[in-house]
Amino acid sequence: MKHIRIAIDGPSGAGKSTLARSIAAKLGYVYVDTGAIYRTISCYMLEQGIDPTDEKAVVAALPQAKVEIRYGADGLQHMLLNGADVTERIRRPEVSGCASVVSAYPDVRAHLLEMQRQMASADNVVMDGRDIGTVVLPDAEIKVFLTASAQERARRRTLELEQRGTPQSYETTLREIEERDWNDTHRATAPLRQAADAVMLDTTQLDFQASEEALLRIIQERSGT
């Protein structure tokens, strides 16, 4: 039986993870947050005192960072790093910055590519990231490019950080998002871009419910259900 794979790509702060997780729950699909995998690798580098800009050191350390995904009783994806649950830790701003650098390295992406593809081969999945529809699952049945203006993404991220107890100014968050956008779209390996057969969904003017409804419509239209 052929599995349905839904690939959701888009820039940092576009709401990919929140929407993908909710959609997966509604459809009864497995949710895979690939960004969390890169964040977990980055978390390891920071904890080991490895300079994320030192590509050779990062690549050399990869074998020591055992990354696993577990799904808890809450149905949510939990990230394990060498056996320890780092799900909350990887959402810190310093890890995001490190992930932007580390994820650009070809050897890091190659190291994690097969892991991501295996996850998509076992079940119906909703997988989000920055190169899912273009590199990881280029033949995915449904592809969506989810975006919003940098200003709106910064507003949402600032609110999210405040709710997590790690507040950060809007100006700082906007600058980080713009830097992340530039890094993601200009890296040599698997740059962020909309796949030719992906549907664009701009949520700048939409709240969560409207965004979710729009995404579900796209999935229903593309799947013929």
C-alpha positions as CSV (number, residue, x, y, z in Angstrom):
1,M,0.0,0.0,0.0
2,K,1.4,3.4,-1.0
3,H,1.9,5.9,1.7
4,I,0.9,9.5,1.4
5,R,3.7,12.0,2.1
6,I,3.0,15.6,2.7
7,A,6.0,17.9,2.4
8,I,5.8,21.4,3.9
9,D,8.6,23.8,3.3
10,G,9.1,27.4,4.2
11,P,11.2,30.0,6.0
12,S,11.9,30.2,9.7
13,G,8.9,31.3,11.8
14,A,6.3,30.6,9.1
15,G,4.4,28.3,11.5
16,K,5.4,25.1,9.7
17,S,5.8,23.0,12.8
18,T,2.6,24.1,14.5
19,L,0.5,23.7,11.5
20,A,2.1,20.5,10.3
21,R,1.7,18.9,13.8
22,S,-2.0,19.9,13.9
23,I,-2.7,18.7,10.4
24,A,-1.0,15.4,11.1
25,A,-3.1,14.8,14.2
26,K,-6.3,15.6,12.3
27,L,-5.4,13.2,9.4
28,G,-4.0,10.5,11.7
29,Y,-0.5,10.8,10.0
30,V,2.9,10.7,11.6
31,Y,4.4,14.2,12.1
32,V,8.2,14.7,11.4
33,D,9.8,18.0,12.3
34,T,13.1,17.9,10.4
35,G,14.2,21.2,11.7
36,A,14.2,19.7,15.2
37,I,16.7,17.1,14.0
38,Y,19.2,19.8,12.9
39,R,18.5,21.7,16.1
40,T,19.4,18.6,18.1
41,I,22.7,18.2,16.2
42,S,23.4,21.9,16.9
43,C,22.5,21.5,20.6
44,Y,25.2,18.8,20.8
45,M,27.8,21.1,19.2
46,L,27.1,23.9,21.6
47,E,27.2,21.6,24.6
48,Q,30.5,20.3,23.5
49,G,31.9,23.8,23.0
50,I,32.4,23.2,19.2
51,D,32.5,26.3,17.1
52,P,29.5,26.0,14.7
53,T,31.5,27.9,12.1
54,D,34.3,25.3,12.2
55,E,32.9,22.9,9.5
56,K,35.6,20.3,9.9
57,A,35.1,20.1,13.7
58,V,31.3,19.9,13.3
59,V,31.5,17.1,10.8
60,A,34.1,15.2,12.8
61,A,31.7,15.3,15.9
62,L,28.7,14.0,14.0
63,P,29.2,10.3,14.9
64,Q,29.2,11.2,18.6
65,A,25.7,12.8,18.4
66,K,23.1,10.1,18.5
67,V,19.8,11.6,17.5
68,E,16.5,9.8,18.0
69,I,12.9,10.7,17.7
70,R,10.3,9.4,20.1
71,Y,6.6,10.0,20.2
72,G,5.3,10.4,23.8
73,A,1.9,9.7,25.3
74,D,1.0,13.2,24.4
75,G,1.4,12.2,20.8
76,L,4.1,14.9,20.2
77,Q,7.5,14.4,18.7
78,H,10.3,14.3,21.3
79,M,14.0,14.7,20.4
80,L,16.6,12.6,22.2
81,L,20.3,13.4,22.1
82,N,22.4,10.6,23.3
83,G,19.5,9.3,25.3
84,A,18.5,12.6,26.9
85,D,15.3,14.4,26.0
86,V,16.3,17.9,24.6
87,T,12.9,18.8,23.1
88,E,12.6,22.0,25.1
89,R,16.3,22.9,25.0
90,I,16.6,22.9,21.2
91,R,14.0,25.8,21.0
92,R,16.4,28.3,22.6
93,P,17.5,31.2,20.4
94,E,21.2,30.3,20.5
95,V,20.4,26.8,19.2
96,S,18.4,28.3,16.3
97,G,21.4,30.5,15.4
98,C,23.7,27.5,15.5
99,A,21.3,25.4,13.4
100,S,21.3,28.0,10.7
101,V,25.0,27.6,10.3
102,V,25.3,23.9,10.8
103,S,22.5,22.9,8.5
104,A,24.3,24.5,5.6
105,Y,27.1,22.0,5.7
106,P,26.8,19.3,2.9
107,D,28.1,16.5,5.1
108,V,25.6,17.3,7.9
109,R,22.7,17.3,5.5
110,A,23.9,14.0,3.9
111,H,24.3,12.5,7.3
112,L,20.7,13.2,8.2
113,L,19.1,12.7,4.7
114,E,18.6,8.9,4.9
115,M,17.2,9.1,8.4
116,Q,14.5,11.5,7.2
117,R,13.7,9.4,4.1
118,Q,13.3,6.2,6.3
119,M,10.8,8.0,8.5
120,A,8.7,8.8,5.4
121,S,8.8,5.3,4.1
122,A,7.1,3.6,7.0
123,D,3.9,5.6,7.5
124,N,1.7,8.3,6.1
125,V,3.6,11.4,7.1
126,V,3.5,15.2,7.3
127,M,7.1,16.3,7.2
128,D,8.2,19.9,7.4
129,G,11.5,21.6,6.8
130,R,13.3,23.7,4.2
131,D,14.2,21.2,1.5
132,I,11.6,18.5,2.0
133,G,9.8,18.9,-1.4
134,T,13.0,19.7,-3.3
135,V,15.6,17.2,-1.8
136,V,14.4,14.9,0.9
137,L,11.1,13.9,-0.7
138,P,11.2,15.3,-4.3
139,D,8.4,12.8,-5.3
140,A,6.1,13.6,-2.3
141,E,2.4,13.3,-3.2
142,I,1.6,16.7,-1.8
143,K,3.9,19.7,-1.5
144,V,3.2,23.0,0.2
145,F,5.4,26.1,0.5
146,L,4.3,27.9,3.7
147,T,5.3,31.5,4.1
148,A,4.5,34.9,5.7
149,S,6.2,38.3,5.8
150,A,9.4,38.6,7.8
151,Q,7.7,41.2,10.0
152,E,4.7,38.9,10.8
153,R,7.0,35.9,11.4
154,A,9.1,38.0,13.9
155,R,5.9,39.1,15.7
156,R,4.8,35.5,16.1
157,R,8.2,34.3,17.2
158,T,8.6,37.1,19.7
159,L,5.2,36.1,21.3
160,E,6.2,32.5,21.3
161,L,9.5,33.2,23.1
162,E,7.7,35.3,25.6
163,Q,5.3,32.5,26.3
164,R,8.2,30.1,26.8
165,G,9.8,32.3,29.4
166,T,12.7,33.2,27.1
167,P,11.7,36.8,26.0
168,Q,13.5,38.6,23.3
169,S,12.9,41.9,21.7
170,Y,11.0,42.1,18.4
171,E,13.9,44.0,16.8
172,T,16.4,41.2,17.7
173,T,14.0,38.5,16.5
174,L,13.4,40.3,13.2
175,R,17.1,40.6,12.6
176,E,17.7,37.0,13.3
177,I,14.8,35.9,11.0
178,E,16.2,38.1,8.2
179,E,19.7,36.6,8.7
180,R,18.2,33.1,8.8
181,D,16.3,33.8,5.6
182,W,19.5,34.9,3.8
183,N,21.5,31.9,5.0
184,D,18.8,29.4,4.1
185,T,18.2,30.8,0.6
186,H,21.9,31.4,-0.2
187,R,23.6,28.2,1.0
188,A,25.2,26.1,-1.6
189,T,23.6,22.8,-0.6
190,A,19.8,22.4,-0.7
191,P,18.9,26.1,-0.4
192,L,15.4,27.0,0.7
193,R,13.2,27.4,-2.4
194,Q,9.7,26.6,-3.5
195,A,9.5,23.3,-5.4
196,A,8.1,23.7,-8.9
197,D,5.0,21.6,-8.1
198,A,4.4,23.0,-4.6
199,V,1.4,25.1,-3.7
200,M,2.3,28.4,-2.0
201,L,0.3,29.4,1.1
202,D,1.0,32.9,2.5
203,T,-0.4,33.2,6.0
204,T,0.6,36.8,6.7
205,Q,-3.0,37.9,6.9
206,L,-4.4,34.6,8.4
207,D,-4.7,33.5,12.0
208,F,-4.0,29.9,13.0
209,Q,-7.5,28.6,12.3
210,A,-7.7,30.2,8.9
211,S,-4.2,28.9,8.0
212,E,-5.1,25.4,9.1
213,E,-8.3,25.5,7.0
214,A,-6.4,26.7,4.0
215,L,-3.8,24.0,4.4
216,L,-6.4,21.3,4.7
217,R,-8.1,22.5,1.6
218,I,-4.9,22.3,-0.4
219,I,-4.3,18.7,0.9
220,Q,-7.8,17.7,0.0
221,E,-7.6,19.2,-3.4
222,R,-4.3,17.6,-4.2
223,S,-5.2,14.2,-2.8
224,G,-8.6,14.1,-4.4
225,T,-10.4,13.5,-1.1
